[in-house]
Amino acid sequence: MTRYEETKKIYAKYGVDTEKALERLLKIPVSVHCWQGDDVIGFDGSDSLDGGIQTTGNYPGRARTPEELFSDIEKAFSLMPGKKRINVHASYAFLGEDKGKIDRDAYEYKNFEPWVNLAKKLGLDGVDFNPTFFAHPKMKDGLSLSSPDEETRAFWVRHGKACLKIAAEMGKAMGSPCLVNIWIPDGYKDIPADRLSPRLRLKKSLDEMLEDYDKEWVIPAVESKVFGIGIESYTVGNNEFYQNYAAKAGICCLLDTGHYHPTEVVSDKIPSLLAFYDKVALHVSRPVRWDSDHVVILDDELKEIAKEIVRNNAEDKVIIGLDYFDASINRLSAWVTGVRSMQKALLFALLMPSEELKKLQNENNFTKIMYVNEKFKTMPMGDVWEEYLARQGMQDDWFEEVEKFDSQIRKER
């Protein structure tokens, strides 16, 4: 008898079917962000970041070209189990001869078709997309959609509209709706004299952007943030603004795990939004004291996030995406670690006796709830994880392969 078969019997004693858990896990897509591979630099001319974003570290071997980034993505994705999507920022446009001739408000689907081709080549579930409202000279005084300068505001509205059109084509090409996440870095370093007007301008801009988009193939989302580097005192797109806007506009709220006060947790926000929204989107990151976008690991909050998705049968309602960028370690290892950690958290949740725990809560039996939760922390989930990997032709020991690839690209780059 294999270890998995023995483990299967152990879980069965508690009413948990490991086969059903593995079957459900295989159906949950995770959208993997392209920007981990090159430190969020992109292809459209920027050589540094601004807008409250900061990548730390100088680990050698960063992808410098589209070809290098695609090569790294292919290698990293070959080590990631499960159903996956690719998440692309508009700054990763393939401009070719148009580089320097067209700006972000004139980008078209053809500038991103290579990403769709890559997704098809890798057998991915779909492509997600983000307008890029940072690292650009038209960020006047650090403002985009909330700018008091009408020319600036109008430029970024056009960019948003262009991205929604591009996303519709991506969705059609992949046969899967494209999540379009709208995040802006607008805000002020010191105490503002007027908190309302920037938000009214942002509301106007969003209304203009969303007045006409393909609802069959595009899922718009808005992402809040508590603060950013350089905008510590005031963020235009805060949580209250975007949750109200999303409710008004009938679109999706995106919760980034690093974008709240340290005492707030996204795991508690997910069921609150599920009570009112058909879809909830996530950017799963790991904040360390601030929105530092550390690599996702299998920590307690990640497990709690996964539990809220699984025990509420919300796999089709919660859109899971990753968002971190660590340049202090090997970038491929960061990618693979984050994706595998997210899937381990989902598996952990799938192997919990959720219905029994709900029943105990309704009976006010929190004594036994504590007992069961503690019991399942040391259940042999690793054996189920190994079986999950084996069925996809993978194994848990993948680091040597990354080291070999790392050694090769360091010589070339």
LUMLUM-442875 format. One record per residue (C-alpha): residue number from 1; residue in three letters; chain; x, y, z. Coordinates in steps of 0.02 Angstrom, whole numbers. Each point is the difference from the previous one (the first is absolute). Layout:
<midrens>
<k=NUM; r=ala; c=A; px=X; py=Y; pz=Z>;
...
</midrens>
This chain:
<midrens>
<k=1; r=met; c=A; px=0; py=0; pz=0>;
<k=2; r=thr; c=A; px=68; py=172; pz=-49>;
<k=3; r=arg; c=A; px=14; py=144; pz=121>;
<k=4; r=tyr; c=A; px=-140; py=88; pz=-92>;
<k=5; r=glu; c=A; px=-116; py=-150; pz=18>;
<k=6; r=glu; c=A; px=35; py=-5; pz=187>;
<k=7; r=thr; c=A; px=-29; py=188; pz=14>;
<k=8; r=lys; c=A; px=-161; py=-15; pz=-98>;
<k=9; r=lys; c=A; px=-67; py=-119; pz=134>;
<k=10; r=ile; c=A; px=55; py=117; pz=141>;
<k=11; r=tyr; c=A; px=-96; py=146; pz=-75>;
<k=12; r=ala; c=A; px=-150; py=-112; pz=-36>;
<k=13; r=lys; c=A; px=-17; py=-32; pz=188>;
<k=14; r=tyr; c=A; px=-45; py=184; pz=16>;
<k=15; r=gly; c=A; px=-118; py=1; pz=-148>;
<k=16; r=val; c=A; px=124; py=79; pz=-121>;
<k=17; r=asp; c=A; px=12; py=-72; pz=-177>;
<k=18; r=thr; c=A; px=176; py=35; pz=-65>;
<k=19; r=glu; c=A; px=-48; py=-48; pz=-177>;
<k=20; r=lys; c=A; px=-137; py=132; pz=-4>;
<k=21; r=ala; c=A; px=124; py=126; pz=72>;
<k=22; r=leu; c=A; px=125; py=-35; pz=-139>;
<k=23; r=glu; c=A; px=-137; py=9; pz=-130>;
<k=24; r=arg; c=A; px=-58; py=171; pz=64>;
<k=25; r=leu; c=A; px=178; py=67; pz=12>;
<k=26; r=leu; c=A; px=34; py=-40; pz=-182>;
<k=27; r=lys; c=A; px=-145; py=112; pz=-51>;
<k=28; r=ile; c=A; px=54; py=157; pz=94>;
<k=29; r=pro; c=A; px=102; py=118; pz=-110>;
<k=30; r=val; c=A; px=136; py=112; pz=70>;
<k=31; r=ser; c=A; px=47; py=154; pz=-103>;
<k=32; r=val; c=A; px=189; py=21; pz=1>;
<k=33; r=his; c=A; px=70; py=176; pz=-18>;
<k=34; r=cys; c=A; px=127; py=30; pz=-138>;
<k=35; r=trp; c=A; px=88; py=142; pz=92>;
<k=36; r=gln; c=A; px=94; py=-108; pz=127>;
<k=37; r=gly; c=A; px=123; py=-48; pz=-138>;
<k=38; r=asp; c=A; px=71; py=171; pz=-41>;
<k=39; r=asp; c=A; px=-32; py=104; pz=156>;
<k=40; r=val; c=A; px=-155; py=86; pz=-75>;
<k=41; r=ile; c=A; px=102; py=91; pz=-132>;
<k=42; r=gly; c=A; px=-102; py=-49; pz=-153>;
<k=43; r=phe; c=A; px=35; py=20; pz=-185>;
<k=44; r=asp; c=A; px=-61; py=175; pz=-42>;
<k=45; r=gly; c=A; px=151; py=104; pz=48>;
<k=46; r=ser; c=A; px=2; py=23; pz=187>;
<k=47; r=asp; c=A; px=164; py=-36; pz=89>;
<k=48; r=ser; c=A; px=-59; py=35; pz=178>;
<k=49; r=leu; c=A; px=-156; py=-2; pz=106>;
<k=50; r=asp; c=A; px=-104; py=137; pz=78>;
<k=51; r=gly; c=A; px=-174; py=19; pz=69>;
<k=52; r=gly; c=A; px=20; py=-79; pz=171>;
<k=53; r=ile; c=A; px=80; py=-158; pz=-68>;
<k=54; r=gln; c=A; px=172; py=-56; pz=51>;
<k=55; r=thr; c=A; px=94; py=-159; pz=-45>;
<k=56; r=thr; c=A; px=145; py=-43; pz=112>;
<k=57; r=gly; c=A; px=151; py=-108; pz=-37>;
<k=58; r=asn; c=A; px=122; py=-24; pz=-143>;
<k=59; r=tyr; c=A; px=8; py=-188; pz=-22>;
<k=60; r=pro; c=A; px=91; py=-33; pz=-165>;
<k=61; r=gly; c=A; px=-86; py=-67; pz=-155>;
<k=62; r=arg; c=A; px=-151; py=115; pz=-17>;
<k=63; r=ala; c=A; px=-92; py=-21; pz=-164>;
<k=64; r=arg; c=A; px=45; py=150; pz=-108>;
<k=65; r=thr; c=A; px=-96; py=-36; pz=-159>;
<k=66; r=pro; c=A; px=-168; py=-76; pz=-47>;
<k=67; r=glu; c=A; px=91; py=-155; pz=-61>;
<k=68; r=glu; c=A; px=88; py=-23; pz=167>;
<k=69; r=leu; c=A; px=-159; py=29; pz=99>;
<k=70; r=phe; c=A; px=-97; py=-125; pz=-105>;
<k=71; r=ser; c=A; px=139; py=-128; pz=22>;
<k=72; r=asp; c=A; px=-4; py=24; pz=188>;
<k=73; r=ile; c=A; px=-190; py=-12; pz=4>;
<k=74; r=glu; c=A; px=1; py=-163; pz=-97>;
<k=75; r=lys; c=A; px=128; py=-75; pz=118>;
<k=76; r=ala; c=A; px=-90; py=59; pz=156>;
<k=77; r=phe; c=A; px=-171; py=-57; pz=-62>;
<k=78; r=ser; c=A; px=70; py=-173; pz=-37>;
<k=79; r=leu; c=A; px=28; py=-17; pz=188>;
<k=80; r=met; c=A; px=-173; py=63; pz=52>;
<k=81; r=pro; c=A; px=-139; py=-129; pz=21>;
<k=82; r=gly; c=A; px=-185; py=30; pz=-25>;
<k=83; r=lys; c=A; px=-105; py=114; pz=-109>;
<k=84; r=lys; c=A; px=82; py=167; pz=-37>;
<k=85; r=arg; c=A; px=-27; py=166; pz=-88>;
<k=86; r=ile; c=A; px=124; py=138; pz=-43>;
<k=87; r=asn; c=A; px=-26; py=178; pz=64>;
<k=88; r=val; c=A; px=74; py=139; pz=-107>;
<k=89; r=his; c=A; px=25; py=186; pz=27>;
<k=90; r=ala; c=A; px=-23; py=123; pz=-144>;
<k=91; r=ser; c=A; px=182; py=53; pz=19>;
<k=92; r=tyr; c=A; px=45; py=-170; pz=-73>;
<k=93; r=ala; c=A; px=-60; py=49; pz=-174>;
<k=94; r=phe; c=A; px=95; py=-64; pz=-152>;
<k=95; r=leu; c=A; px=25; py=162; pz=-95>;
<k=96; r=gly; c=A; px=130; py=-47; pz=-132>;
<k=97; r=glu; c=A; px=21; py=141; pz=-124>;
<k=98; r=asp; c=A; px=-134; py=100; pz=90>;
<k=99; r=lys; c=A; px=107; py=19; pz=157>;
<k=100; r=gly; c=A; px=17; py=186; pz=35>;
<k=101; r=lys; c=A; px=-135; py=39; pz=-128>;
<k=102; r=ile; c=A; px=-157; py=-53; pz=91>;
<k=103; r=asp; c=A; px=-45; py=27; pz=182>;
<k=104; r=arg; c=A; px=-101; py=-104; pz=122>;
<k=105; r=asp; c=A; px=-164; py=79; pz=-53>;
<k=106; r=ala; c=A; px=24; py=-72; pz=-175>;
<k=107; r=tyr; c=A; px=47; py=-179; pz=43>;
<k=108; r=glu; c=A; px=-94; py=-135; pz=-95>;
<k=109; r=tyr; c=A; px=-29; py=-186; pz=14>;
<k=110; r=lys; c=A; px=139; py=-34; pz=-125>;
<k=111; r=asn; c=A; px=124; py=69; pz=127>;
<k=112; r=phe; c=A; px=-48; py=-140; pz=120>;
<k=113; r=glu; c=A; px=-38; py=-144; pz=-118>;
<k=114; r=pro; c=A; px=169; py=-82; pz=42>;
<k=115; r=trp; c=A; px=-62; py=-19; pz=179>;
<k=116; r=val; c=A; px=-156; py=-91; pz=-62>;
<k=117; r=asn; c=A; px=107; py=-110; pz=-110>;
<k=118; r=leu; c=A; px=110; py=-42; pz=150>;
<k=119; r=ala; c=A; px=-153; py=-41; pz=105>;
<k=120; r=lys; c=A; px=-64; py=-118; pz=-135>;
<k=121; r=lys; c=A; px=172; py=-81; pz=-19>;
<k=122; r=leu; c=A; px=6; py=-35; pz=187>;
<k=123; r=gly; c=A; px=-180; py=-62; pz=4>;
<k=124; r=leu; c=A; px=-55; py=134; pz=122>;
<k=125; r=asp; c=A; px=-179; py=30; pz=53>;
<k=126; r=gly; c=A; px=0; py=183; pz=-51>;
<k=127; r=val; c=A; px=83; py=171; pz=2>;
<k=128; r=asp; c=A; px=-34; py=143; pz=121>;
<k=129; r=phe; c=A; px=47; py=181; pz=-29>;
<k=130; r=asn; c=A; px=39; py=163; pz=91>;
<k=131; r=pro; c=A; px=11; py=180; pz=-61>;
<k=132; r=thr; c=A; px=167; py=70; pz=57>;
<k=133; r=phe; c=A; px=-26; py=167; pz=88>;
<k=134; r=phe; c=A; px=180; py=18; pz=62>;
<k=135; r=ala; c=A; px=181; py=16; pz=-61>;
<k=136; r=his; c=A; px=-47; py=122; pz=-137>;
<k=137; r=pro; c=A; px=41; py=184; pz=-36>;
<k=138; r=lys; c=A; px=-185; py=45; pz=-14>;
<k=139; r=met; c=A; px=-24; py=-33; pz=186>;
<k=140; r=lys; c=A; px=-12; py=187; pz=36>;
<k=141; r=asp; c=A; px=41; py=39; pz=182>;
<k=142; r=gly; c=A; px=-25; py=-184; pz=39>;
<k=143; r=leu; c=A; px=-182; py=1; pz=-58>;
<k=144; r=ser; c=A; px=-89; py=-90; pz=-141>;
<k=145; r=leu; c=A; px=-189; py=-26; pz=-2>;
<k=146; r=ser; c=A; px=-24; py=124; pz=143>;
<k=147; r=ser; c=A; px=109; py=137; pz=-74>;
<k=148; r=pro; c=A; px=-69; py=178; pz=0>;
<k=149; r=asp; c=A; px=89; py=23; pz=-167>;
<k=150; r=glu; c=A; px=-132; py=-47; pz=-128>;
<k=151; r=glu; c=A; px=125; py=-50; pz=-134>;
<k=152; r=thr; c=A; px=85; py=-120; pz=120>;
<k=153; r=arg; c=A; px=-164; py=-73; pz=63>;
<k=154; r=ala; c=A; px=-66; py=-23; pz=-177>;
<k=155; r=phe; c=A; px=159; py=-90; pz=-54>;
<k=156; r=trp; c=A; px=-18; py=-129; pz=137>;
<k=157; r=val; c=A; px=-185; py=-23; pz=-34>;
<k=158; r=arg; c=A; px=45; py=-40; pz=-181>;
<k=159; r=his; c=A; px=130; py=-122; pz=62>;
<k=160; r=gly; c=A; px=-130; py=-88; pz=108>;
<k=161; r=lys; c=A; px=-122; py=-10; pz=-145>;
<k=162; r=ala; c=A; px=134; py=-71; pz=-114>;
<k=163; r=cys; c=A; px=41; py=-133; pz=130>;
<k=164; r=leu; c=A; px=-182; py=-53; pz=14>;
<k=165; r=lys; c=A; px=-6; py=-25; pz=-189>;
<k=166; r=ile; c=A; px=162; py=-98; pz=3>;
<k=167; r=ala; c=A; px=-66; py=-108; pz=142>;
<k=168; r=ala; c=A; px=-158; py=-42; pz=-99>;
<k=169; r=glu; c=A; px=107; py=-67; pz=-141>;
<k=170; r=met; c=A; px=107; py=-98; pz=123>;
<k=171; r=gly; c=A; px=-156; py=-77; pz=75>;
<k=172; r=lys; c=A; px=-70; py=-49; pz=-169>;
<k=173; r=ala; c=A; px=166; py=-72; pz=-57>;
<k=174; r=met; c=A; px=16; py=-108; pz=157>;
<k=175; r=gly; c=A; px=-185; py=-41; pz=16>;
<k=176; r=ser; c=A; px=5; py=61; pz=180>;
<k=177; r=pro; c=A; px=-50; py=171; pz=71>;
<k=178; r=cys; c=A; px=146; py=116; pz=38>;
<k=179; r=leu; c=A; px=12; py=85; pz=169>;
<k=180; r=val; c=A; px=51; py=182; pz=-22>;
<k=181; r=asn; c=A; px=66; py=70; pz=162>;
<k=182; r=ile; c=A; px=4; py=188; pz=23>;
<k=183; r=trp; c=A; px=125; py=65; pz=127>;
<k=184; r=ile; c=A; px=69; py=176; pz=4>;
<k=185; r=pro; c=A; px=139; py=69; pz=112>;
<k=186; r=asp; c=A; px=-81; py=170; pz=18>;
<k=187; r=gly; c=A; px=19; py=87; pz=167>;
<k=188; r=tyr; c=A; px=98; py=126; pz=103>;
<k=189; r=lys; c=A; px=153; py=-12; pz=109>;
<k=190; r=asp; c=A; px=-65; py=126; pz=127>;
<k=191; r=ile; c=A; px=-169; py=50; pz=67>;
<k=192; r=pro; c=A; px=-112; py=60; pz=-143>;
<k=193; r=ala; c=A; px=-106; py=156; pz=4>;
<k=194; r=asp; c=A; px=-139; py=-85; pz=-100>;
<k=195; r=arg; c=A; px=-39; py=-185; pz=17>;
<k=196; r=leu; c=A; px=-164; py=0; pz=-97>;
<k=197; r=ser; c=A; px=43; py=79; pz=-168>;
<k=198; r=pro; c=A; px=131; py=-130; pz=-51>;
<k=199; r=arg; c=A; px=-125; py=-139; pz=37>;
<k=200; r=leu; c=A; px=-136; py=86; pz=-101>;
<k=201; r=arg; c=A; px=122; py=12; pz=-146>;
<k=202; r=leu; c=A; px=44; py=-184; pz=20>;
<k=203; r=lys; c=A; px=-185; py=-45; pz=2>;
<k=204; r=lys; c=A; px=-26; py=100; pz=-159>;
<k=205; r=ser; c=A; px=149; py=-84; pz=-83>;
<k=206; r=leu; c=A; px=-59; py=-174; pz=45>;
<k=207; r=asp; c=A; px=-175; py=39; pz=-62>;
<k=208; r=glu; c=A; px=72; py=56; pz=-168>;
<k=209; r=met; c=A; px=114; py=-152; pz=-13>;
<k=210; r=leu; c=A; px=-140; py=-123; pz=37>;
<k=211; r=glu; c=A; px=-138; py=78; pz=-103>;
<k=212; r=asp; c=A; px=24; py=-129; pz=-138>;
<k=213; r=tyr; c=A; px=91; py=-166; pz=18>;
<k=214; r=asp; c=A; px=-32; py=-180; pz=-49>;
<k=215; r=lys; c=A; px=-89; py=-75; pz=150>;
<k=216; r=glu; c=A; px=12; py=-176; pz=-71>;
<k=217; r=trp; c=A; px=190; py=-4; pz=-6>;
<k=218; r=val; c=A; px=56; py=132; pz=125>;
<k=219; r=ile; c=A; px=-13; py=0; pz=190>;
<k=220; r=pro; c=A; px=51; py=174; pz=63>;
<k=221; r=ala; c=A; px=67; py=14; pz=177>;
<k=222; r=val; c=A; px=61; py=143; pz=109>;
<k=223; r=glu; c=A; px=140; py=-20; pz=126>;
<k=224; r=ser; c=A; px=20; py=107; pz=155>;
<k=225; r=lys; c=A; px=155; py=39; pz=101>;
<k=226; r=val; c=A; px=28; py=77; pz=171>;
<k=227; r=phe; c=A; px=160; py=93; pz=-46>;
<k=228; r=gly; c=A; px=156; py=-5; pz=-107>;
<k=229; r=ile; c=A; px=178; py=65; pz=5>;
<k=230; r=gly; c=A; px=-13; py=186; pz=-37>;
<k=231; r=ile; c=A; px=-188; py=3; pz=30>;
<k=232; r=glu; c=A; px=-2; py=-39; pz=185>;
<k=233; r=ser; c=A; px=-132; py=126; pz=54>;
<k=234; r=tyr; c=A; px=-139; py=-21; pz=-127>;
<k=235; r=thr; c=A; px=-48; py=-133; pz=-128>;
<k=236; r=val; c=A; px=-137; py=50; pz=-121>;
<k=237; r=gly; c=A; px=-56; py=-179; pz=-36>;
<k=238; r=asn; c=A; px=-23; py=-62; pz=177>;
<k=239; r=asn; c=A; px=-105; py=-148; pz=57>;
<k=240; r=glu; c=A; px=-159; py=96; pz=38>;
<k=241; r=phe; c=A; px=3; py=89; pz=-167>;
<k=242; r=tyr; c=A; px=25; py=-155; pz=-105>;
<k=243; r=gln; c=A; px=-121; py=-114; pz=91>;
<k=244; r=asn; c=A; px=-136; py=130; pz=-21>;
<k=245; r=tyr; c=A; px=48; py=32; pz=-180>;
<k=246; r=ala; c=A; px=1; py=-186; pz=-42>;
<k=247; r=ala; c=A; px=-173; py=-20; pz=79>;
<k=248; r=lys; c=A; px=-66; py=149; pz=-97>;
<k=249; r=ala; c=A; px=75; py=-52; pz=-166>;
<k=250; r=gly; c=A; px=-36; py=-186; pz=15>;
<k=251; r=ile; c=A; px=182; py=-48; pz=-19>;
<k=252; r=cys; c=A; px=124; py=-100; pz=102>;
<k=253; r=cys; c=A; px=100; py=48; pz=155>;
<k=254; r=leu; c=A; px=179; py=-61; pz=5>;
<k=255; r=leu; c=A; px=77; py=-31; pz=171>;
<k=256; r=asp; c=A; px=190; py=9; pz=8>;
<k=257; r=thr; c=A; px=64; py=-84; pz=158>;
<k=258; r=gly; c=A; px=131; py=136; pz=25>;
<k=259; r=his; c=A; px=-111; py=151; pz=-24>;
<k=260; r=tyr; c=A; px=-80; py=15; pz=171>;
<k=261; r=his; c=A; px=46; py=48; pz=177>;
<k=262; r=pro; c=A; px=110; py=-135; pz=80>;
<k=263; r=thr; c=A; px=-141; py=-51; pz=118>;
<k=264; r=glu; c=A; px=-122; py=-29; pz=-145>;
<k=265; r=val; c=A; px=-5; py=-168; pz=-89>;
<k=266; r=val; c=A; px=-69; py=-37; pz=-172>;
<k=267; r=ser; c=A; px=-64; py=-170; pz=57>;
<k=268; r=asp; c=A; px=-134; py=90; pz=101>;
<k=269; r=lys; c=A; px=-43; py=116; pz=-145>;
<k=270; r=ile; c=A; px=-33; py=-140; pz=-126>;
<k=271; r=pro; c=A; px=-161; py=-66; pz=80>;
<k=272; r=ser; c=A; px=-60; py=178; pz=31>;
<k=273; r=leu; c=A; px=12; py=38; pz=-186>;
<k=274; r=leu; c=A; px=-71; py=-169; pz=-51>;
<k=275; r=ala; c=A; px=-161; py=51; pz=88>;
<k=276; r=phe; c=A; px=-22; py=140; pz=-128>;
<k=277; r=tyr; c=A; px=108; py=-33; pz=-154>;
<k=278; r=asp; c=A; px=-9; py=-136; pz=-133>;
<k=279; r=lys; c=A; px=189; py=7; pz=-21>;
<k=280; r=val; c=A; px=144; py=46; pz=117>;
<k=281; r=ala; c=A; px=177; py=16; pz=-64>;
<k=282; r=leu; c=A; px=162; py=-24; pz=97>;
<k=283; r=his; c=A; px=179; py=55; pz=-16>;
<k=284; r=val; c=A; px=90; py=-117; pz=118>;
<k=285; r=ser; c=A; px=162; py=71; pz=67>;
<k=286; r=arg; c=A; px=91; py=-4; pz=167>;
<k=287; r=pro; c=A; px=17; py=166; pz=91>;
<k=288; r=val; c=A; px=142; py=17; pz=123>;
<k=289; r=arg; c=A; px=-36; py=156; pz=106>;
<k=290; r=trp; c=A; px=-61; py=90; pz=-157>;
<k=291; r=asp; c=A; px=-56; py=-41; pz=-177>;
<k=292; r=ser; c=A; px=169; py=-76; pz=-40>;
<k=293; r=asp; c=A; px=-61; py=-132; pz=-124>;
<k=294; r=his; c=A; px=102; py=-142; pz=74>;
<k=295; r=val; c=A; px=-11; py=-173; pz=-79>;
<k=296; r=val; c=A; px=-155; py=-96; pz=52>;
<k=297; r=ile; c=A; px=36; py=-140; pz=123>;
<k=298; r=leu; c=A; px=-113; py=-125; pz=89>;
<k=299; r=asp; c=A; px=-36; py=109; pz=151>;
<k=300; r=asp; c=A; px=-154; py=10; pz=111>;
<k=301; r=glu; c=A; px=-87; py=139; pz=-94>;
<k=302; r=leu; c=A; px=22; py=-88; pz=-168>;
<k=303; r=lys; c=A; px=-83; py=-154; pz=76>;
<k=304; r=glu; c=A; px=-143; py=107; pz=67>;
<k=305; r=ile; c=A; px=-25; py=79; pz=-172>;
<k=306; r=ala; c=A; px=-8; py=-172; pz=-79>;
<k=307; r=lys; c=A; px=-122; py=-61; pz=132>;
<k=308; r=glu; c=A; px=-121; py=142; pz=-38>;
<k=309; r=ile; c=A; px=5; py=-43; pz=-185>;
<k=310; r=val; c=A; px=-21; py=-187; pz=24>;
<k=311; r=arg; c=A; px=-125; py=-14; pz=143>;
<k=312; r=asn; c=A; px=-115; py=125; pz=-84>;
<k=313; r=asn; c=A; px=10; py=-97; pz=-165>;
<k=314; r=ala; c=A; px=59; py=162; pz=-78>;
<k=315; r=glu; c=A; px=130; py=-69; pz=-121>;
<k=316; r=asp; c=A; px=-100; py=72; pz=-146>;
<k=317; r=lys; c=A; px=-32; py=165; pz=89>;
<k=318; r=val; c=A; px=173; py=44; pz=69>;
<k=319; r=ile; c=A; px=128; py=40; pz=-136>;
<k=320; r=ile; c=A; px=172; py=-42; pz=69>;
<k=321; r=gly; c=A; px=150; py=98; pz=-63>;
<k=322; r=leu; c=A; px=175; py=19; pz=70>;
<k=323; r=asp; c=A; px=91; py=166; pz=17>;
<k=324; r=tyr; c=A; px=177; py=12; pz=69>;
<k=325; r=phe; c=A; px=171; py=47; pz=-65>;
<k=326; r=asp; c=A; px=157; py=-51; pz=91>;
<k=327; r=ala; c=A; px=167; py=44; pz=-80>;
<k=328; r=ser; c=A; px=103; py=-58; pz=149>;
<k=329; r=ile; c=A; px=-13; py=-185; pz=-44>;
<k=330; r=asn; c=A; px=-8; py=-105; pz=-156>;
<k=331; r=arg; c=A; px=-153; py=63; pz=-92>;
<k=332; r=leu; c=A; px=-55; py=-169; pz=-69>;
<k=333; r=ser; c=A; px=9; py=-76; pz=173>;
<k=334; r=ala; c=A; px=-110; py=142; pz=62>;
<k=335; r=trp; c=A; px=-129; py=-35; pz=-135>;
<k=336; r=val; c=A; px=-5; py=-188; pz=33>;
<k=337; r=thr; c=A; px=-1; py=18; pz=189>;
<k=338; r=gly; c=A; px=-147; py=120; pz=-5>;
<k=339; r=val; c=A; px=-108; py=-104; pz=-117>;
<k=340; r=arg; c=A; px=35; py=-162; pz=93>;
<k=341; r=ser; c=A; px=-36; py=85; pz=166>;
<k=342; r=met; c=A; px=-168; py=62; pz=-63>;
<k=343; r=gln; c=A; px=-45; py=-173; pz=-60>;
<k=344; r=lys; c=A; px=58; py=-80; pz=163>;
<k=345; r=ala; c=A; px=-112; py=120; pz=96>;
<k=346; r=leu; c=A; px=-148; py=-48; pz=-109>;
<k=347; r=leu; c=A; px=38; py=-184; pz=26>;
<k=348; r=phe; c=A; px=13; py=28; pz=188>;
<k=349; r=ala; c=A; px=-173; py=80; pz=-4>;
<k=350; r=leu; c=A; px=-71; py=-138; pz=-110>;
<k=351; r=leu; c=A; px=59; py=-130; pz=125>;
<k=352; r=met; c=A; px=-91; py=82; pz=146>;
<k=353; r=pro; c=A; px=-167; py=-72; pz=62>;
<k=354; r=ser; c=A; px=-85; py=165; pz=-38>;
<k=355; r=glu; c=A; px=-180; py=-59; pz=13>;
<k=356; r=glu; c=A; px=33; py=-79; pz=169>;
<k=357; r=leu; c=A; px=82; py=160; pz=62>;
<k=358; r=lys; c=A; px=-148; py=105; pz=-58>;
<k=359; r=lys; c=A; px=-118; py=-118; pz=91>;
<k=360; r=leu; c=A; px=103; py=16; pz=159>;
<k=361; r=gln; c=A; px=-7; py=189; pz=-13>;
<k=362; r=asn; c=A; px=-189; py=-2; pz=-15>;
<k=363; r=glu; c=A; px=-2; py=-107; pz=157>;
<k=364; r=asn; c=A; px=115; py=126; pz=86>;
<k=365; r=asn; c=A; px=126; py=-139; pz=28>;
<k=366; r=phe; c=A; px=157; py=104; pz=-14>;
<k=367; r=thr; c=A; px=92; py=-121; pz=114>;
<k=368; r=lys; c=A; px=-5; py=-136; pz=-133>;
<k=369; r=ile; c=A; px=32; py=125; pz=-140>;
<k=370; r=met; c=A; px=165; py=44; pz=82>;
<k=371; r=tyr; c=A; px=42; py=-184; pz=22>;
<k=372; r=val; c=A; px=-37; py=-43; pz=-183>;
<k=373; r=asn; c=A; px=94; py=152; pz=-67>;
<k=374; r=glu; c=A; px=154; py=-45; pz=103>;
<k=375; r=lys; c=A; px=-14; py=-184; pz=-50>;
<k=376; r=phe; c=A; px=0; py=41; pz=-185>;
<k=377; r=lys; c=A; px=155; py=108; pz=11>;
<k=378; r=thr; c=A; px=105; py=-158; pz=15>;
<k=379; r=met; c=A; px=-98; py=-114; pz=-116>;
<k=380; r=pro; c=A; px=108; py=-76; pz=-140>;
<k=381; r=met; c=A; px=-48; py=125; pz=-135>;
<k=382; r=gly; c=A; px=173; py=-17; pz=-77>;
<k=383; r=asp; c=A; px=-40; py=-175; pz=-62>;
<k=384; r=val; c=A; px=-154; py=65; pz=-90>;
<k=385; r=trp; c=A; px=103; py=143; pz=-72>;
<k=386; r=glu; c=A; px=130; py=-125; pz=-65>;
<k=387; r=glu; c=A; px=-139; py=-99; pz=-83>;
<k=388; r=tyr; c=A; px=-70; py=159; pz=-78>;
<k=389; r=leu; c=A; px=171; py=38; pz=-76>;
<k=390; r=ala; c=A; px=32; py=-178; pz=-57>;
<k=391; r=arg; c=A; px=-163; py=-5; pz=-97>;
<k=392; r=gln; c=A; px=64; py=151; pz=-98>;
<k=393; r=gly; c=A; px=172; py=-73; pz=-29>;
<k=394; r=met; c=A; px=82; py=113; pz=130>;
<k=395; r=gln; c=A; px=90; py=-20; pz=164>;
<k=396; r=asp; c=A; px=29; py=104; pz=155>;
<k=397; r=asp; c=A; px=189; py=11; pz=-26>;
<k=398; r=trp; c=A; px=14; py=133; pz=-135>;
<k=399; r=phe; c=A; px=135; py=116; pz=64>;
<k=400; r=glu; c=A; px=147; py=-85; pz=-87>;
<k=401; r=glu; c=A; px=-83; py=32; pz=-167>;
<k=402; r=val; c=A; px=-17; py=185; pz=39>;
<k=403; r=glu; c=A; px=181; py=8; pz=58>;
<k=404; r=lys; c=A; px=58; py=-78; pz=-163>;
<k=405; r=phe; c=A; px=-103; py=123; pz=-101>;
<k=406; r=asp; c=A; px=61; py=144; pz=108>;
<k=407; r=ser; c=A; px=181; py=-48; pz=-29>;
<k=408; r=gln; c=A; px=-29; py=-4; pz=-188>;
<k=409; r=ile; c=A; px=-87; py=166; pz=-17>;
<k=410; r=arg; c=A; px=125; py=90; pz=113>;
<k=411; r=lys; c=A; px=136; py=-42; pz=-125>;
<k=412; r=glu; c=A; px=-105; py=64; pz=-145>;
<k=413; r=arg; c=A; px=-66; py=158; pz=83>;
</midrens>
